[in-house]
Amino acid sequence: MLYPYAAGKAALEAHAGWFAILFIIVSIPFGIAVNATGRKLIYSGMDALLGREPDNRSKWFQWLVGGPALLAYFVLPYAIVGAGVCVTWFGTIWLVRHLL
């Protein structure tokens, strides 16, 4: 829901008029792609750090790597969505100013 809102609001701010509908429609698959890519990135990182045979790793490794990895697991989804919304916002304004 954030990507179409950001695209529409940015297009209206840049005085794109009826082209705002086009930017809203294009932002939906862009948002889905950003979220899917971010999810794969996070899960592959967690699998590489903690997924394979956690019993064979030392307790120090689990504490030193596992804690920050868990924090990243909770923070990165919001950071990826926020970055995607910012790219949508500024990208829409840039496209309107340079192409229309």
Backbone as CSV, one residue per row, in Angstrom:
resi,resn,N_x,N_y,N_z,CA_x,CA_y,CA_z,C_x,C_y,C_z
1,MET,0.807,-1.192,0.000,0.000,0.000,0.000,0.853,1.261,0.000
2,LEU,2.068,1.183,0.478,2.903,2.374,0.567,3.467,2.805,-0.787
3,TYR,3.785,1.844,-1.644,4.396,2.181,-2.927,3.438,2.954,-3.836
4,PRO,2.195,2.516,-4.031,1.282,3.317,-4.854,0.993,4.684,-4.251
5,TYR,0.893,4.759,-2.939,0.652,6.047,-2.296,1.817,6.995,-2.541
6,ALA,3.043,6.485,-2.372,4.224,7.323,-2.586,4.327,7.762,-4.047
7,ALA,4.049,6.854,-4.968,4.129,7.200,-6.387,3.069,8.226,-6.760
8,GLY,1.855,8.038,-6.295,0.786,8.983,-6.607,1.015,10.350,-5.997
9,LYS,1.419,10.369,-4.751,1.677,11.640,-4.065,2.848,12.382,-4.704
10,ALA,3.901,11.657,-5.064,5.059,12.296,-5.703,4.705,12.806,-7.090
11,ALA,3.898,12.046,-7.837,3.499,12.498,-9.174,2.623,13.741,-9.084
12,LEU,1.739,13.777,-8.123,0.914,14.974,-7.950,1.749,16.171,-7.489
13,GLU,2.725,15.908,-6.663,3.603,16.988,-6.204,4.432,17.555,-7.354
14,ALA,4.799,16.682,-8.302,5.600,17.113,-9.442,4.720,17.620,-10.592
15,HIS,3.429,17.766,-10.342,2.467,18.284,-11.315,2.359,17.394,-12.546
16,ALA,2.234,16.075,-12.324,2.120,15.137,-13.433,0.683,14.944,-13.883
17,GLY,-0.284,15.380,-13.101,-1.685,15.298,-13.514,-2.160,13.877,-13.697
18,TRP,-2.679,13.615,-14.885,-3.249,12.287,-15.161,-2.196,11.195,-15.252
19,PHE,-0.933,11.549,-15.396,0.117,10.533,-15.432,0.336,9.892,-14.058
20,ALA,-0.243,10.470,-13.031,-0.118,9.891,-11.691,-0.695,8.482,-11.656
21,ILE,-1.743,8.234,-12.416,-2.353,6.896,-12.456,-1.357,5.885,-13.016
22,LEU,-0.616,6.279,-14.044,0.393,5.391,-14.620,1.473,5.056,-13.598
23,PHE,1.937,6.054,-12.864,2.968,5.810,-11.855,2.442,4.931,-10.717
24,ILE,1.177,5.093,-10.362,0.581,4.248,-9.320,0.546,2.798,-9.774
25,ILE,0.143,2.569,-11.015,0.053,1.199,-11.535,1.435,0.556,-11.628
26,VAL,2.436,1.317,-12.071,3.792,0.781,-12.209,4.428,0.520,-10.846
27,SER,4.028,1.275,-9.840,4.645,1.106,-8.525,4.233,-0.197,-7.838
28,ILE,3.120,-0.768,-8.209,2.672,-2.017,-7.566,3.624,-3.177,-7.859
29,PRO,3.942,-3.487,-9.139,4.918,-4.570,-9.352,6.315,-4.228,-8.845
30,PHE,6.673,-2.934,-8.862,7.970,-2.534,-8.309,8.027,-2.847,-6.819
31,GLY,6.966,-2.536,-6.088,6.917,-2.828,-4.660,6.966,-4.317,-4.371
32,ILE,6.257,-5.089,-5.180,6.283,-6.549,-5.008,7.689,-7.086,-5.259
33,ALA,8.361,-6.577,-6.283,9.722,-7.037,-6.594,10.709,-6.659,-5.493
34,VAL,10.600,-5.447,-4.966,11.502,-5.019,-3.891,11.291,-5.881,-2.652
35,ASN,10.043,-6.120,-2.292,9.763,-6.921,-1.099,10.194,-8.370,-1.274
36,ALA,9.975,-8.947,-2.443,10.388,-10.335,-2.679,11.909,-10.473,-2.660
37,THR,12.594,-9.527,-3.282,14.060,-9.563,-3.294,14.624,-9.364,-1.891
38,GLY,14.057,-8.439,-1.155,14.505,-8.215,0.215,14.285,-9.415,1.101
39,ARG,13.150,-10.072,0.929,12.857,-11.271,1.722,13.853,-12.382,1.416
40,LYS,14.158,-12.585,0.123,15.135,-13.615,-0.235,16.519,-13.275,0.317
41,LEU,16.880,-12.005,0.283,18.169,-11.569,0.817,18.266,-11.853,2.314
42,ILE,17.239,-11.510,3.046,17.254,-11.711,4.497,17.293,-13.197,4.843
43,TYR,16.450,-13.993,4.190,16.406,-15.417,4.509,17.685,-16.144,4.097
44,SER,18.280,-15.757,2.977,19.526,-16.416,2.587,20.661,-16.038,3.546
45,GLY,20.658,-14.794,4.015,21.670,-14.390,4.992,21.519,-15.117,6.310
46,MET,20.305,-15.255,6.784,20.081,-15.982,8.035,20.403,-17.460,7.880
47,ASP,20.100,-18.030,6.723,20.406,-19.438,6.501,21.914,-19.660,6.451
48,ALA,22.633,-18.745,5.831,24.086,-18.891,5.746,24.743,-18.755,7.118
49,LEU,24.210,-17.866,7.955,24.831,-17.655,9.267,24.420,-18.691,10.299
50,LEU,23.153,-18.998,10.353,22.667,-19.801,11.469,21.927,-21.076,11.076
51,GLY,21.684,-21.289,9.804,20.812,-22.379,9.402,21.443,-23.751,9.342
52,ARG,22.666,-23.839,8.922,23.273,-25.148,8.695,23.963,-25.667,9.950
53,GLU,23.456,-26.736,10.477,24.033,-27.431,11.629,24.409,-26.498,12.770
54,PRO,23.444,-25.873,13.408,23.777,-24.949,14.492,24.386,-25.641,15.712
55,ASP,24.208,-26.948,15.849,24.771,-27.654,17.001,26.292,-27.763,16.922
56,ASN,26.852,-27.707,15.737,28.294,-27.835,15.574,29.026,-26.524,15.830
57,ARG,28.326,-25.455,16.003,28.954,-24.153,16.231,29.118,-23.915,17.726
58,SER,30.137,-23.151,18.038,30.395,-22.875,19.445,29.363,-21.895,19.996
59,LYS,29.260,-21.860,21.298,28.337,-20.929,21.951,28.769,-19.491,21.720
60,TRP,30.079,-19.242,21.630,30.559,-17.881,21.369,30.101,-17.393,20.005
61,PHE,30.182,-18.273,19.017,29.728,-17.906,17.681,28.235,-17.599,17.689
62,GLN,27.465,-18.413,18.380,26.022,-18.183,18.441,25.699,-16.860,19.110
63,TRP,26.435,-16.499,20.143,26.177,-15.227,20.821,26.675,-14.037,20.014
64,LEU,27.889,-14.144,19.465,28.488,-13.010,18.763,27.877,-12.755,17.388
65,VAL,27.472,-13.808,16.700,26.893,-13.656,15.364,25.372,-13.728,15.422
66,GLY,24.854,-14.566,16.262,23.411,-14.762,16.322,22.645,-13.549,16.804
67,GLY,23.178,-12.836,17.791,22.498,-11.650,18.312,22.350,-10.547,17.279
68,PRO,23.463,-10.120,16.651,23.324,-9.106,15.602,22.513,-9.585,14.392
69,ALA,22.624,-10.875,14.083,21.841,-11.399,12.961,20.355,-11.356,13.280
70,LEU,19.991,-11.643,14.510,18.587,-11.572,14.900,18.092,-10.131,14.865
71,LEU,18.920,-9.208,15.311,18.561,-7.795,15.242,18.383,-7.351,13.787
72,ALA,19.290,-7.785,12.917,19.169,-7.465,11.491,17.916,-8.094,10.898
73,TYR,17.561,-9.281,11.367,16.363,-9.966,10.894,15.104,-9.160,11.217
74,PHE,15.112,-8.467,12.329,13.956,-7.657,12.702,13.979,-6.266,12.064
75,VAL,15.152,-5.709,11.812,15.259,-4.332,11.320,15.261,-4.261,9.791
76,LEU,15.922,-5.197,9.121,16.079,-5.122,7.675,14.772,-5.081,6.885
77,PRO,13.728,-5.811,7.250,12.494,-5.695,6.455,11.948,-4.271,6.409
78,TYR,11.986,-3.587,7.528,11.500,-2.202,7.551,12.437,-1.275,6.789
79,ALA,13.726,-1.525,6.870,14.692,-0.706,6.147,14.555,-0.901,4.640
80,ILE,14.310,-2.121,4.210,14.156,-2.399,2.776,12.884,-1.758,2.244
81,VAL,11.791,-1.874,2.983,10.542,-1.241,2.558,10.695,0.276,2.531
82,GLY,11.330,0.840,3.546,11.554,2.285,3.576,12.404,2.758,2.412
83,ALA,13.453,2.018,2.100,14.303,2.384,0.963,13.539,2.274,-0.346
84,GLY,12.702,1.253,-0.475,11.896,1.102,-1.686,10.892,2.226,-1.858
85,VAL,10.283,2.659,-0.764,9.338,3.775,-0.834,10.063,5.063,-1.201
86,CYS,11.248,5.279,-0.640,12.031,6.479,-0.989,12.449,6.458,-2.456
87,VAL,12.869,5.310,-2.955,13.234,5.195,-4.367,12.010,5.451,-5.244
88,THR,10.857,4.945,-4.835,9.624,5.189,-5.587,9.303,6.676,-5.608
89,TRP,9.395,7.323,-4.468,9.077,8.753,-4.352,10.009,9.589,-5.233
90,PHE,11.324,9.472,-4.991,12.277,10.292,-5.722,12.393,9.878,-7.187
91,GLY,12.230,8.586,-7.468,12.248,8.134,-8.860,11.075,8.675,-9.653
92,THR,9.909,8.730,-9.040,8.743,9.298,-9.715,8.952,10.770,-10.011
93,ILE,9.448,11.505,-9.049,9.699,12.936,-9.266,10.758,13.127,-10.354
94,TRP,11.806,12.325,-10.324,12.852,12.441,-11.337,12.287,12.127,-12.731
95,LEU,11.502,11.062,-12.847,10.917,10.709,-14.149,9.987,11.805,-14.664
96,VAL,9.189,12.354,-13.805,8.265,13.412,-14.231,9.040,14.624,-14.728
97,ARG,10.073,15.000,-14.037,10.832,16.194,-14.422,11.679,15.991,-15.678
98,HIS,12.137,14.757,-15.908,13.030,14.535,-17.033,12.335,13.970,-18.272
99,LEU,11.194,13.345,-18.121,10.539,12.731,-19.274,9.270,13.447,-19.713
100,LEU,8.626,14.148,-18.817,7.368,14.798,-19.190,7.535,16.289,-19.335
